[in-house]
Amino acid sequence: MSNKTPNKGHKNVDTSEEKKAAASARIEKRISILEEIVSKREANFESMEGLPKKLVEFTDNSDWIIGDVDLKSMTFGRGTYYQKWNRDRFEKRLNSIFERIKQPKKVDDEVQMLNKKVAQLELENINLMETNLLLDRKLSREVKLLKQQLEASQNANRRLQELLSQKAVIVPFNKP
């Protein structure tokens, strides 16, 4: 037999349920904060710059965390994340957040395009309102002119009716 003693370091590892739960809670808290930040930025059409895109950045860097947060309460190593119970629980969720960060919705371009379209439609609306005003003024002038012509025509008609009635009295009818 050899003089070497077997490595008994594995017995020093505490795998109690409390430690597992505490580690999972730290991971959950960190993921929740990242998810909240990503959702806010998506809602406000902001850039995803500065947010972690990989697990290494997520675990090792805390610069992306904003606000008054206890960093110690959500610090963990990649080894903790890679434990089977944590990886099974968080991997899909975390990867979907990383995808949202890497490929944000192209809403910025759409918003800019729609804002340009709104500005163009507002300009067209102003032009149409000006044209409508000009047409309204022209129509008012035409209506006024037609009313004057109608009035003049009615006056001429009355005058001619009076002349006709005056001449009708004078004109003798020949009796056959």
BELWO-V182228 format. One record per residue. RES is the residue in one letter. PSI is psi in whole degrees, 0 to 359 (none if undefined). OMEGA is omega in whole degrees, -180 to 180 (none if undefined). Layout:
BEGIN
RES PSI OMEGA
RES PSI OMEGA
END
This chain:
BEGIN
M 153 -179
S 161 -179
N 352 -177
K 140 176
T 144 -180
P 150 179
N 118 -179
K 23 -179
G 332 -178
H 340 179
K 343 -180
N 348 -178
V 127 180
D 114 -180
T 33 -178
S 157 -178
E 327 179
E 318 -180
K 321 178
K 315 -179
A 320 180
A 318 179
A 317 179
S 323 179
A 320 178
R 317 179
I 314 -180
E 317 -179
K 316 -179
R 318 179
I 319 -179
S 319 178
I 315 179
L 317 -179
E 320 179
E 317 179
I 315 -179
V 317 -180
S 318 179
K 316 -179
R 322 177
E 319 -179
A 326 -178
N 7 179
F 41 -180
E 164 179
S 150 179
M 13 -177
E 139 178
G 351 179
L 150 -179
P 141 180
K 354 -179
K 163 -179
L 322 -180
V 313 179
E 324 -178
F 319 -176
T 323 -172
D 338 -174
N 132 180
S 13 -178
D 333 -177
W 346 -179
I 125 -179
I 157 178
G 179 179
D 95 -178
V 140 177
D 103 -177
L 328 -180
K 330 -178
S 353 179
M 29 177
T 134 178
F 162 179
G 167 178
R 329 178
G 321 178
T 318 179
Y 320 -175
Y 358 173
Q 141 -173
K 313 -176
W 328 178
N 317 -178
R 317 179
D 324 -175
R 323 -169
F 344 -171
E 312 -177
K 315 -179
R 313 -179
L 319 179
N 323 178
S 324 176
I 317 178
F 321 178
E 319 178
R 326 179
I 315 -177
K 321 -177
Q 75 180
P 157 178
K 144 -178
K 42 -177
V 331 180
D 313 179
D 317 -180
E 318 -180
V 316 178
Q 317 180
M 316 180
L 324 176
N 320 177
K 318 179
K 319 178
V 315 179
A 318 179
Q 317 179
L 324 176
E 319 177
L 316 177
E 321 179
N 317 178
I 316 179
N 318 179
L 324 178
M 319 178
E 315 179
T 319 178
N 318 178
L 316 178
L 316 179
L 322 178
D 316 178
R 317 179
K 317 178
L 318 178
S 316 178
R 315 -180
E 317 179
V 317 179
K 316 179
L 316 179
L 322 177
K 318 178
Q 316 179
Q 319 178
L 315 179
E 316 179
A 318 179
S 318 178
Q 319 177
N 315 179
A 320 179
N 316 177
R 315 -179
R 315 179
L 324 177
Q 318 179
E 316 178
L 319 -180
L 319 180
S 325 177
Q 317 -179
K 330 -179
A 329 179
V 322 -176
I 324 -174
V 118 178
P 144 176
F 128 177
N 128 178
K 132 179
P none none
END
